[in-house]
């Protein structure tokens, strides 16, 4: 019985790989949050560049880099992105053990605007011990996947979102002024 199951599993086709920059919804354990992503693997297959929308009470778009090389987590450190051999865009990103992400609205707007039309994206950062991590990605064939992910969070390509302050924060600020 086990050998028949093993043969069937070997004969079963592998799941189809998702084409680069395909927009896909992601399941969430929290039903109040909807996640939409688009991504591409690096040319060498050792990294993935992701644009992600998490839409719940707050709507946040992030640009993320995941690497097979452990990045080592915090602290925040520079990540350089070069779009089509132009001047590199360098900013501090937040780090987790296998990846890094940028979720600042203005930075995300700048990055997604460049990413939407880029043919080649080169990323450079380091591990916490200073080892270089480099990856090269092919850009999307059109701006559509980027605009779709941004729209899932109410963002518009090229425009930083306008955030309405939380009323609790406004009250806290008045108390701090007294």
N, C-alpha and C positions, 0 to 999 in steps of 0.2 A: 504494500500500500504506500509506504513512504517513498519507494523508488519511483512509483508512477507519479506521485505528487511532485517529486523532484524533476522528473522529465517534463511534466506539464509546465512547471515554473521556468525551466530552461527554455522551453519552446515559446513561452509567452513573450510577446514583443515588449521591449522596454518602453516606458512611458515617453511620449513624444516630448522632445525638448521645446521649450517655449522660445519662439523667435525673439531675437534682441529687440528691445523697445516695444514689446507687446504690452498693452495695458491690461492688468488683471486685478480683480478684487481679491482681497485676502480675508480668510475667515478670522474672526476675533472671538475670544472667549467672553468679551463684554458686548452684548447685543446693542448697546447704545453707541458703539464706535464702529465706523465703517472705514476700512483701509483699502486704498487703491495704490498700486505700484506700477512702475515701468522700470526696466533695468536692462543692462547689457553686460556680458562677460568681457573680461580683458582679452587681448589678443592671445596671451599665453594660458588663459583659463585659470589663473591664480587669484583673480580678484573680480569683484562685481561692483558696478556703479549703479545706484538706485535713486530714483526720485519717488518719494512716498508721501501720500496724503493720509492723515489720520483725522477723520471727521467725527467728532462727538460734540460735547458741549463746547469745547474749543476745537478750532480747525487749524491744524498745523501741517505745513509741507516741510519736508526735509530732503536734503541731498545727502546720500550715504555712500560710504566706501566700505566694502567688506573684503578681507584678504585672507588667504590661506596662511600667510605669515602672521603669527600672533603679533598684534600691535601693542599689546601690553596694557591697555586701559589708560585711565587718567594719569597725568593731568592733560588739560587741553594743550595742543601744540599746532604748529603750522602745517597746513596742507596747501599744496600748490597745484592749481589746475591750469593747463595751457590748452587753449582752444585753437585749433588750426594754426599752430606755430606763431600765434600772437603773443603779446606780453603776458606772462603768467599772472594769474589772480591768486594771491596768497592771503590766507586768513587763518585764524586759530579755530579749530574744530574741537568738538567734544569727542572723547575716545572711550571705547569699551574694549574688552580684550581682543576681539576679532575685527573690530571696525571703528569707523569714525563717522561723525555726522555733523551737519550744519543745519540749524533750524531757525536762525535769525531771519526775520522777514526780509530785510533789505538785502542781506547776503544771498538768500535763496532766490530772490527776484533777479539779482545780477547773474547768479550762476545758471538758473534755468533759462534766462534770456539768451545767454551765450551757448548753452547746451542745445537749445532747440534748433540751431542752424549749423552747429559744428559738424565737420566731417571726421575729425580726429580729436580725441581728448587725451591728454597726458596728465597723469596724476603722480605727484611725488609727496611723500611724507617720511616719517621715521618711526621706528619702534621706540619704546621708552628708554631703551639702551642706546639709541642713536643709530641703529642699523637702517640704511635706506630701504624704502619700499617704493617701487615704481611700477606703474601699470599704464597701458595704452588701450584705449577703447575706440570703437567705431561709433560715430554719432548716429542719431536717428535719421532715417531717410526723409523725414519731414518734421515739422513742429508739432504735428497732431498728437503723438503720445504724451509729450510734455504738457501741451495745453489741456488735454483730457484729465491728466492727474491734477493739475492745478485747479481746473474747474470743479473737480470733486470736492475741493476744500473752499470753493468760492473765490479763488485767486484768478487773476487775469495775467496772462503772459506779459511781462514787461512792466507791470504795475505792482508796487508793494501794497499789500492789503492794509486797509485802515482799520485799526482795532479800536473798539469802544471800550473805555476803561470799565473794569468791574466796579459796581457801586460800592462794594466792600472796601476796595482799595482807595476810593475817593474819601470815604468816611475815615479810614485809617490815616490818610494824609492830613486831614483837618485836625485830628487828635494830635498828630506829631507836631503840627505848627503851634499848638497852644502851649 
